[in-house]
Amino acid sequence: MPATLETKQRRGRRAGGRRAQTGGQQEAAAPPLPTRRPVAPLEVLSPDEIELVHNYALRVLETVGLEFMLPEAWDILEANGVTVDRESGMARFPRAVVEHWVAQAPSTITLRSKDGQRDVTFGGDQIAYGSVASAPNVLDRERGRRPGDQASFRDLVKISHGLETCSFMSGYPVEPIDLPVNTRHLDCYRDLLTLTDKPFRIYAIGKTRVHDALAMVELAHGIDGTTLARQPRLMTNLNVNSPLKVDAPLLQGAMEMVRNGQIVVVTPVAFAGAMSPITLSGSLIQFNAECLATIAFLQMVRPGTPLLYGSVFSNIDMKSGAPTFGTPEHVTGLVATGQLARRYKIPMRGFLSASSKAVDAQAAYETLNCLWANVLAGVHCVFHAHGFLDAALISSYEKAILDSEIIGMMQAIPPRVDFSDAEEALEAIKDVGPGGHYLGAPHTMSRYQSAFYRPFLADWQPYEFWADRGAIETEERAGQKWRELLERYSPPESDPGRLEALGDFVTKRKQEIGSEEIS
């Protein structure tokens, strides 16, 4: 009979913390996972269809336009040949203006880390996966779902720091709502600069958060503003308020990032049927128009500024209106936006997520569909790749571990078949002969330790062994893994003087800001 939950828990306690609980496999040193996509991008649009989307997007910008909700932006737009209705903020872009400025964006970008050991390159056939970010709630198996707080924020930073598959922090791994809104960024930046040495994304809402971030990075990394502008160490995300509107605080923040040489990801949010037309064709046209106009504007602010062509492209559930992820339309839509990004030779940002509310089979298959969509789209930068649930409303400890497992297996897919051992394989076939086995063959024995990728979470034991060791299911094994990561965590080395200067800066800025709102 199947083991009851109570029986599983009893067996699990008896089994203790043995390695057997995470699959019964001995850990061995493994080569680093590849940072390149394992397969070539897919093409769902023909060359003619790519040009059709491009031309229709330009028609949208010429005839309808994009609303910029910041008067400062209007001056820049008008100075570069864009017609702005100053009562509505609608900006109409001539085709030649869009094409000229979009062409200024670089095709490869490097996000620098403190000591150069964690640099991340966006471009070519590289792909980098970030942490979970921005959810208001947090979830783990022991404590359940709850509002985000600083303790959970720090836990998730430490877990992300320990995951090999995580290359950068996509933002706040959960929103710490127990911290004051107006100074929250100071505590979060300090944690991101001291608890991990992986580069990170900031929330560029207005100017103040950007200026504080720049100053704190300079202090923590021991560099000046000139070096920071030449070697970007921060990124932010500018979401277009689809349809066809760019909010003032996000524009202000993005402009400050651009003026200081930092990376901006331009990301329209195209949920077909709600924020964009219900058809894939209509959504692609609007999405591309929003992306092109915003990229062109930021290039006007600083030509050659590093930008990513960001994509949040999916559909809603037409019964409830809720956003969905990992759907068939999501896959095709994201792959199509990848083709558009390549047309403009701009690095692309994607994302992982799941609509499921729990770390269950739905969460796994939605995430896997998302992951394949990113790989097949040719994405370079994957936000929210370790822990998203409930359509981005939950950051999950266990889901972060599950996602790392899925990403690791994806990145370990052999990109080609190596035939260098063909003669040796032929000799093995001759030696074993009909009805034999290869378990003890020299060809096997010389390779068995490194022949296959070994996941850290999956349980490949026979049923009897699995049952005898406590019948531990995936979510519980993931819980054991994140606890191991926290137990083994040690912070990256930091210069004591820089840490003191960083702390003094945070204290001073909190006093200066007080209870005032910031812009």
HUDA-V637143 format. One record per residue. N is the residue number from 1. PHI is phi in degrees with one decimal (* if undefined). D_FIRST is the distance of its C-alpha to the first C-alpha in whole Angstrom. Layout:
n=N phi=PHI d_first=D_FIRST
n=N phi=PHI d_first=D_FIRST
This chain:
n=1 phi=* d_first=0
n=2 phi=-61.9 d_first=4
n=3 phi=-69.4 d_first=6
n=4 phi=-73.7 d_first=9
n=5 phi=-60.1 d_first=12
n=6 phi=-62.1 d_first=14
n=7 phi=-64.1 d_first=11
n=8 phi=-60.9 d_first=13
n=9 phi=-65.6 d_first=16
n=10 phi=-64.4 d_first=16
n=11 phi=-65.2 d_first=15
n=12 phi=-62.9 d_first=18
n=13 phi=-65.3 d_first=20
n=14 phi=-66.8 d_first=20
n=15 phi=-69.6 d_first=20
n=16 phi=68.4 d_first=23
n=17 phi=-102.3 d_first=25
n=18 phi=-64.2 d_first=25
n=19 phi=-59.2 d_first=26
n=20 phi=-57.2 d_first=22
n=21 phi=-68.6 d_first=21
n=22 phi=-103.4 d_first=23
n=23 phi=122.9 d_first=22
n=24 phi=70.9 d_first=23
n=25 phi=-108.3 d_first=26
n=26 phi=-74.3 d_first=29
n=27 phi=-74.1 d_first=32
n=28 phi=-137.3 d_first=35
n=29 phi=-60.5 d_first=38
n=30 phi=-125.1 d_first=38
n=31 phi=-65.8 d_first=41
n=32 phi=-58.2 d_first=41
n=33 phi=-66.9 d_first=40
n=34 phi=-60.7 d_first=42
n=35 phi=-100.9 d_first=44
n=36 phi=-102.5 d_first=45
n=37 phi=-64.6 d_first=43
n=38 phi=-75.8 d_first=41
n=39 phi=-134.4 d_first=43
n=40 phi=-72.2 d_first=46
n=41 phi=-59.3 d_first=46
n=42 phi=-90.7 d_first=46
n=43 phi=-121.3 d_first=48
n=44 phi=-106.0 d_first=48
n=45 phi=-111.6 d_first=51
n=46 phi=-75.7 d_first=54
n=47 phi=-54.0 d_first=57
n=48 phi=-65.5 d_first=59
n=49 phi=-70.6 d_first=56
n=50 phi=-61.1 d_first=56
n=51 phi=-67.7 d_first=60
n=52 phi=-62.1 d_first=59
n=53 phi=-62.1 d_first=57
n=54 phi=-58.1 d_first=60
n=55 phi=-68.7 d_first=62
n=56 phi=-67.2 d_first=61
n=57 phi=-61.6 d_first=60
n=58 phi=-65.9 d_first=63
n=59 phi=-65.2 d_first=65
n=60 phi=-59.7 d_first=62
n=61 phi=-71.3 d_first=64
n=62 phi=-75.8 d_first=67
n=63 phi=-102.1 d_first=67
n=64 phi=-106.1 d_first=65
n=65 phi=91.8 d_first=64
n=66 phi=-130.6 d_first=62
n=67 phi=-84.3 d_first=63
n=68 phi=-105.0 d_first=63
n=69 phi=-93.0 d_first=63
n=70 phi=-141.5 d_first=65
n=71 phi=-55.3 d_first=69
n=72 phi=-58.4 d_first=69
n=73 phi=-71.0 d_first=68
n=74 phi=-62.0 d_first=70
n=75 phi=-60.7 d_first=73
n=76 phi=-66.2 d_first=71
n=77 phi=-62.6 d_first=70
n=78 phi=-64.3 d_first=74
n=79 phi=-66.0 d_first=75
n=80 phi=-114.8 d_first=73
n=81 phi=89.5 d_first=74
n=82 phi=-97.4 d_first=71
n=83 phi=-87.8 d_first=72
n=84 phi=-119.2 d_first=71
n=85 phi=-85.8 d_first=72
n=86 phi=-75.3 d_first=72
n=87 phi=-82.8 d_first=71
n=88 phi=-102.9 d_first=68
n=89 phi=81.7 d_first=67
n=90 phi=-73.0 d_first=66
n=91 phi=-113.7 d_first=67
n=92 phi=-108.8 d_first=68
n=93 phi=-104.1 d_first=68
n=94 phi=-63.3 d_first=70
n=95 phi=-53.8 d_first=68
n=96 phi=-63.3 d_first=70
n=97 phi=-65.5 d_first=70
n=98 phi=-61.4 d_first=66
n=99 phi=-63.8 d_first=66
n=100 phi=-63.6 d_first=68
n=101 phi=-75.9 d_first=66
n=102 phi=-61.5 d_first=63
n=103 phi=-67.7 d_first=64
n=104 phi=-80.5 d_first=65
n=105 phi=-70.6 d_first=62
n=106 phi=-71.5 d_first=61
n=107 phi=-92.6 d_first=58
n=108 phi=-137.8 d_first=57
n=109 phi=-133.5 d_first=56
n=110 phi=-117.6 d_first=55
n=111 phi=-93.5 d_first=53
n=112 phi=-83.0 d_first=55
n=113 phi=-108.0 d_first=53
n=114 phi=-58.8 d_first=55
n=115 phi=-112.4 d_first=55
n=116 phi=84.4 d_first=55
n=117 phi=-81.9 d_first=52
n=118 phi=-116.4 d_first=49
n=119 phi=-57.6 d_first=52
n=120 phi=-125.7 d_first=50
n=121 phi=-104.6 d_first=52
n=122 phi=-110.2 d_first=51
n=123 phi=150.9 d_first=53
n=124 phi=61.1 d_first=52
n=125 phi=-107.1 d_first=49
n=126 phi=-77.5 d_first=48
n=127 phi=-142.1 d_first=45
n=128 phi=-127.9 d_first=44
n=129 phi=-110.8 d_first=41
n=130 phi=-100.3 d_first=41
n=131 phi=-75.3 d_first=39
n=132 phi=-67.5 d_first=38
n=133 phi=-161.6 d_first=41
n=134 phi=81.5 d_first=42
n=135 phi=-71.3 d_first=39
n=136 phi=-82.6 d_first=40
n=137 phi=-122.4 d_first=37
n=138 phi=-129.0 d_first=34
n=139 phi=-142.3 d_first=31
n=140 phi=-142.6 d_first=28
n=141 phi=-62.0 d_first=25
n=142 phi=-79.7 d_first=26
n=143 phi=-104.6 d_first=29
n=144 phi=75.8 d_first=28
n=145 phi=-83.4 d_first=31
n=146 phi=-157.5 d_first=35
n=147 phi=-62.4 d_first=38
n=148 phi=-65.7 d_first=39
n=149 phi=-145.5 d_first=41
n=150 phi=-66.5 d_first=43
n=151 phi=-61.6 d_first=41
n=152 phi=-69.1 d_first=38
n=153 phi=-52.6 d_first=41
n=154 phi=-68.3 d_first=41
n=155 phi=-56.7 d_first=38
n=156 phi=-70.6 d_first=37
n=157 phi=-62.8 d_first=41
n=158 phi=-66.1 d_first=40
n=159 phi=-62.9 d_first=36
n=160 phi=-63.0 d_first=38
n=161 phi=-60.0 d_first=41
n=162 phi=-86.7 d_first=38
n=163 phi=-89.1 d_first=36
n=164 phi=-61.2 d_first=38
n=165 phi=-76.0 d_first=38
n=166 phi=-96.3 d_first=40
n=167 phi=-101.1 d_first=43
n=168 phi=-154.9 d_first=45
n=169 phi=-95.7 d_first=44
n=170 phi=-72.5 d_first=44
n=171 phi=147.4 d_first=45
n=172 phi=-67.5 d_first=44
n=173 phi=-63.3 d_first=40
n=174 phi=-154.5 d_first=40
n=175 phi=-74.9 d_first=43
n=176 phi=-83.0 d_first=44
n=177 phi=-75.7 d_first=45
n=178 phi=-81.0 d_first=46
n=179 phi=-100.5 d_first=49
n=180 phi=-57.9 d_first=52
n=181 phi=-60.9 d_first=52
n=182 phi=-74.9 d_first=56
n=183 phi=-121.1 d_first=55
n=184 phi=-56.8 d_first=52
n=185 phi=-60.5 d_first=52
n=186 phi=-65.8 d_first=54
n=187 phi=-65.7 d_first=51
n=188 phi=-67.7 d_first=49
n=189 phi=-63.2 d_first=51
n=190 phi=-61.7 d_first=52
n=191 phi=-62.7 d_first=48
n=192 phi=-68.1 d_first=48
n=193 phi=-88.6 d_first=51
n=194 phi=-117.5 d_first=50
n=195 phi=-85.5 d_first=46
n=196 phi=-145.6 d_first=46
n=197 phi=-109.0 d_first=48
n=198 phi=-82.1 d_first=47
n=199 phi=-64.9 d_first=49
n=200 phi=-144.8 d_first=49
n=201 phi=-100.5 d_first=49
n=202 phi=-106.5 d_first=51
n=203 phi=-99.7 d_first=52
n=204 phi=-88.9 d_first=55
n=205 phi=-101.8 d_first=56
n=206 phi=81.2 d_first=60
n=207 phi=-89.6 d_first=62
n=208 phi=-60.4 d_first=61
n=209 phi=-61.8 d_first=57
n=210 phi=-70.2 d_first=59
n=211 phi=-61.0 d_first=62
n=212 phi=-64.2 d_first=60
n=213 phi=-63.0 d_first=57
n=214 phi=-60.1 d_first=60
n=215 phi=-64.6 d_first=62
n=216 phi=-70.8 d_first=58
n=217 phi=-65.7 d_first=58
n=218 phi=-59.5 d_first=61
n=219 phi=-67.2 d_first=61
n=220 phi=-70.8 d_first=57
n=221 phi=-94.9 d_first=58
n=222 phi=68.8 d_first=62
n=223 phi=-128.3 d_first=63
n=224 phi=-106.1 d_first=66
n=225 phi=-62.8 d_first=66
n=226 phi=-64.7 d_first=68
n=227 phi=-65.0 d_first=65
n=228 phi=-63.1 d_first=62
n=229 phi=-68.4 d_first=64
n=230 phi=-82.7 d_first=64
n=231 phi=-127.0 d_first=61
n=232 phi=-58.1 d_first=58
n=233 phi=-123.7 d_first=56
n=234 phi=-133.7 d_first=54
n=235 phi=-134.5 d_first=53
n=236 phi=-139.9 d_first=52
n=237 phi=-121.9 d_first=51
n=238 phi=-107.2 d_first=53
n=239 phi=-81.2 d_first=51
n=240 phi=-70.2 d_first=54
n=241 phi=-81.2 d_first=53
n=242 phi=-64.5 d_first=53
n=243 phi=-90.9 d_first=54
n=244 phi=63.8 d_first=58
n=245 phi=-144.5 d_first=58
n=246 phi=-121.2 d_first=58
n=247 phi=-72.6 d_first=58
n=248 phi=-62.6 d_first=61
n=249 phi=-60.4 d_first=59
n=250 phi=-68.9 d_first=57
n=251 phi=-63.5 d_first=60
n=252 phi=-58.8 d_first=62
n=253 phi=-63.8 d_first=59
n=254 phi=-64.3 d_first=59
n=255 phi=-64.3 d_first=63
n=256 phi=-66.1 d_first=63
n=257 phi=-61.2 d_first=60
n=258 phi=-63.7 d_first=62
n=259 phi=-62.9 d_first=65
n=260 phi=-104.6 d_first=64
n=261 phi=76.0 d_first=62
n=262 phi=-93.4 d_first=59
n=263 phi=-89.3 d_first=56
n=264 phi=-119.6 d_first=55
n=265 phi=-101.4 d_first=53
n=266 phi=-93.4 d_first=54
n=267 phi=-133.6 d_first=51
n=268 phi=-65.0 d_first=51
n=269 phi=-114.0 d_first=48
n=270 phi=-104.4 d_first=47
n=271 phi=-95.1 d_first=45
n=272 phi=-57.5 d_first=46
n=273 phi=97.4 d_first=46
n=274 phi=-130.5 d_first=47
n=275 phi=-101.5 d_first=49
n=276 phi=-150.7 d_first=50
n=277 phi=-54.6 d_first=51
n=278 phi=-71.1 d_first=48
n=279 phi=-91.0 d_first=48
n=280 phi=-60.1 d_first=48
n=281 phi=-62.4 d_first=51
n=282 phi=-64.1 d_first=53
n=283 phi=-63.7 d_first=50
n=284 phi=-62.0 d_first=51
n=285 phi=-64.4 d_first=55
n=286 phi=-63.8 d_first=55
n=287 phi=-54.8 d_first=53
n=288 phi=-66.1 d_first=55
n=289 phi=-61.1 d_first=58
n=290 phi=-63.0 d_first=57
n=291 phi=-67.1 d_first=56
n=292 phi=-63.0 d_first=59
n=293 phi=-64.2 d_first=61
n=294 phi=-70.7 d_first=60
n=295 phi=-62.1 d_first=60
n=296 phi=-59.1 d_first=63
n=297 phi=-60.7 d_first=64
n=298 phi=-66.0 d_first=63
n=299 phi=-69.9 d_first=65
n=300 phi=-64.0 d_first=68
n=301 phi=-66.3 d_first=67
n=302 phi=-152.1 d_first=67
n=303 phi=-57.5 d_first=67
n=304 phi=83.6 d_first=65
n=305 phi=-63.7 d_first=62
n=306 phi=-74.8 d_first=59
n=307 phi=-133.7 d_first=57
n=308 phi=-118.6 d_first=53
n=309 phi=-86.8 d_first=53
n=310 phi=-90.6 d_first=50
n=311 phi=-136.8 d_first=47
n=312 phi=-115.8 d_first=45
n=313 phi=-128.8 d_first=44
n=314 phi=-158.5 d_first=42
n=315 phi=-138.6 d_first=41
n=316 phi=-101.9 d_first=40
n=317 phi=-79.4 d_first=38
n=318 phi=-70.6 d_first=41
n=319 phi=-85.7 d_first=39
n=320 phi=-112.2 d_first=39
n=321 phi=84.0 d_first=41
n=322 phi=-77.1 d_first=39
n=323 phi=-67.8 d_first=39
n=324 phi=-124.5 d_first=36
n=325 phi=-139.9 d_first=36
n=326 phi=74.4 d_first=34
n=327 phi=-81.4 d_first=35
n=328 phi=-56.3 d_first=37
n=329 phi=-68.0 d_first=40
n=330 phi=-58.4 d_first=40
n=331 phi=-61.1 d_first=39
n=332 phi=-63.8 d_first=43
n=333 phi=-63.7 d_first=45
n=334 phi=-66.3 d_first=44
n=335 phi=-61.6 d_first=45
n=336 phi=-65.5 d_first=48
n=337 phi=-65.6 d_first=49
n=338 phi=-62.6 d_first=49
n=339 phi=-64.0 d_first=51
n=340 phi=-66.1 d_first=54
n=341 phi=-59.2 d_first=53
n=342 phi=-67.8 d_first=54
n=343 phi=-60.7 d_first=57
n=344 phi=-92.7 d_first=58
n=345 phi=57.8 d_first=58
n=346 phi=-119.0 d_first=56
n=347 phi=-57.1 d_first=53
n=348 phi=-117.2 d_first=50
n=349 phi=-109.5 d_first=47
n=350 phi=-120.4 d_first=44
n=351 phi=-165.5 d_first=41
n=352 phi=-118.5 d_first=37
n=353 phi=-164.1 d_first=35
n=354 phi=-151.1 d_first=32
n=355 phi=-85.0 d_first=32
n=356 phi=-59.4 d_first=28
n=357 phi=-94.3 d_first=28
n=358 phi=-138.7 d_first=25
n=359 phi=-84.0 d_first=24
n=360 phi=-133.8 d_first=22
n=361 phi=-61.9 d_first=22
n=362 phi=-61.0 d_first=25
n=363 phi=-59.8 d_first=27
n=364 phi=-67.8 d_first=26
n=365 phi=-75.2 d_first=27
n=366 phi=-65.2 d_first=30
n=367 phi=-65.5 d_first=31
n=368 phi=-64.4 d_first=31
n=369 phi=-61.7 d_first=33
n=370 phi=-59.7 d_first=36
n=371 phi=-63.3 d_first=36
n=372 phi=-60.3 d_first=37
n=373 phi=-60.6 d_first=39
n=374 phi=-64.7 d_first=41
n=375 phi=-65.1 d_first=41
n=376 phi=-72.1 d_first=42
n=377 phi=-78.9 d_first=45
n=378 phi=79.9 d_first=46
n=379 phi=-64.2 d_first=46
n=380 phi=-104.5 d_first=47
n=381 phi=-131.8 d_first=46
n=382 phi=-109.0 d_first=42
n=383 phi=-75.7 d_first=42
n=384 phi=56.3 d_first=39
n=385 phi=-88.4 d_first=37
n=386 phi=-136.3 d_first=35
n=387 phi=130.7 d_first=33
n=388 phi=-78.2 d_first=34
n=389 phi=-138.0 d_first=32
n=390 phi=53.0 d_first=33
n=391 phi=52.3 d_first=36
n=392 phi=80.1 d_first=37
n=393 phi=-98.0 d_first=37
n=394 phi=-132.5 d_first=34
n=395 phi=-101.6 d_first=34
n=396 phi=-113.4 d_first=31
n=397 phi=-60.6 d_first=31
n=398 phi=-66.4 d_first=27
n=399 phi=-66.6 d_first=29
n=400 phi=-59.2 d_first=32
n=401 phi=-70.7 d_first=29
n=402 phi=-59.4 d_first=27
n=403 phi=-63.2 d_first=31
n=404 phi=-61.0 d_first=32
n=405 phi=-61.0 d_first=29
n=406 phi=-65.0 d_first=30
n=407 phi=-64.3 d_first=34
n=408 phi=-58.6 d_first=34
n=409 phi=-68.4 d_first=32
n=410 phi=-62.9 d_first=35
n=411 phi=-68.9 d_first=38
n=412 phi=-87.2 d_first=36
n=413 phi=-59.0 d_first=37
n=414 phi=-62.5 d_first=39
n=415 phi=-74.1 d_first=42
n=416 phi=-156.5 d_first=44
n=417 phi=-97.2 d_first=43
n=418 phi=-92.9 d_first=45
n=419 phi=-100.2 d_first=47
n=420 phi=-65.2 d_first=49
n=421 phi=-101.7 d_first=47
n=422 phi=-56.4 d_first=47
n=423 phi=-65.9 d_first=49
n=424 phi=-65.0 d_first=47
n=425 phi=-63.1 d_first=44
n=426 phi=-62.9 d_first=46
n=427 phi=-63.2 d_first=47
n=428 phi=-64.6 d_first=43
n=429 phi=-61.1 d_first=42
n=430 phi=-65.1 d_first=45
n=431 phi=-67.4 d_first=44
n=432 phi=-72.7 d_first=40
n=433 phi=69.2 d_first=41
n=434 phi=-64.3 d_first=39
n=435 phi=75.4 d_first=36
n=436 phi=-86.1 d_first=36
n=437 phi=-145.5 d_first=34
n=438 phi=-102.2 d_first=35
n=439 phi=-59.2 d_first=33
n=440 phi=-106.9 d_first=36
n=441 phi=-66.9 d_first=39
n=442 phi=-53.6 d_first=42
n=443 phi=-60.2 d_first=42
n=444 phi=-76.6 d_first=38
n=445 phi=-62.6 d_first=39
n=446 phi=-79.1 d_first=41
n=447 phi=-130.8 d_first=39
n=448 phi=-63.0 d_first=36
n=449 phi=-75.6 d_first=36
n=450 phi=-129.2 d_first=37
n=451 phi=-68.0 d_first=36
n=452 phi=-125.0 d_first=33
n=453 phi=-68.0 d_first=33
n=454 phi=-114.1 d_first=30
n=455 phi=-67.2 d_first=28
n=456 phi=-93.9 d_first=28
n=457 phi=-110.1 d_first=25
n=458 phi=-63.3 d_first=23
n=459 phi=-109.2 d_first=20
n=460 phi=-105.8 d_first=21
n=461 phi=-72.8 d_first=19
n=462 phi=-61.0 d_first=16
n=463 phi=-53.3 d_first=13
n=464 phi=-61.2 d_first=12
n=465 phi=-65.8 d_first=15
n=466 phi=-59.9 d_first=14
n=467 phi=-66.1 d_first=11
n=468 phi=-65.9 d_first=13
n=469 phi=-89.9 d_first=16
n=470 phi=115.8 d_first=14
n=471 phi=50.2 d_first=12
n=472 phi=-77.6 d_first=15
n=473 phi=-88.8 d_first=16
n=474 phi=-57.0 d_first=19
n=475 phi=-60.8 d_first=21
n=476 phi=-68.7 d_first=20
n=477 phi=-63.4 d_first=22
n=478 phi=-64.0 d_first=25
n=479 phi=-63.6 d_first=25
n=480 phi=-63.2 d_first=25
n=481 phi=-68.7 d_first=28
n=482 phi=-69.1 d_first=30
n=483 phi=-65.8 d_first=30
n=484 phi=-60.5 d_first=31
n=485 phi=-63.0 d_first=34
n=486 phi=-67.6 d_first=35
n=487 phi=-65.3 d_first=36
n=488 phi=-89.0 d_first=37
n=489 phi=-60.2 d_first=40
n=490 phi=-138.0 d_first=43
n=491 phi=-68.4 d_first=46
n=492 phi=-66.5 d_first=48
n=493 phi=-65.2 d_first=52
n=494 phi=-138.2 d_first=54
n=495 phi=-69.8 d_first=58
n=496 phi=-56.1 d_first=58
n=497 phi=-64.4 d_first=62
n=498 phi=-67.9 d_first=60
n=499 phi=-61.6 d_first=57
n=500 phi=-64.8 d_first=60
n=501 phi=-63.8 d_first=62
n=502 phi=-64.9 d_first=59
n=503 phi=-62.4 d_first=58
n=504 phi=-63.6 d_first=61
n=505 phi=-62.9 d_first=61
n=506 phi=-61.2 d_first=58
n=507 phi=-60.4 d_first=60
n=508 phi=-63.4 d_first=63
n=509 phi=-66.9 d_first=62
n=510 phi=-62.2 d_first=60
n=511 phi=-66.5 d_first=63
n=512 phi=-67.6 d_first=65
n=513 phi=-75.0 d_first=62
n=514 phi=57.9 d_first=62
n=515 phi=-102.8 d_first=61
n=516 phi=-73.7 d_first=62
n=517 phi=-71.9 d_first=60
n=518 phi=-115.2 d_first=61
n=519 phi=-125.0 d_first=61
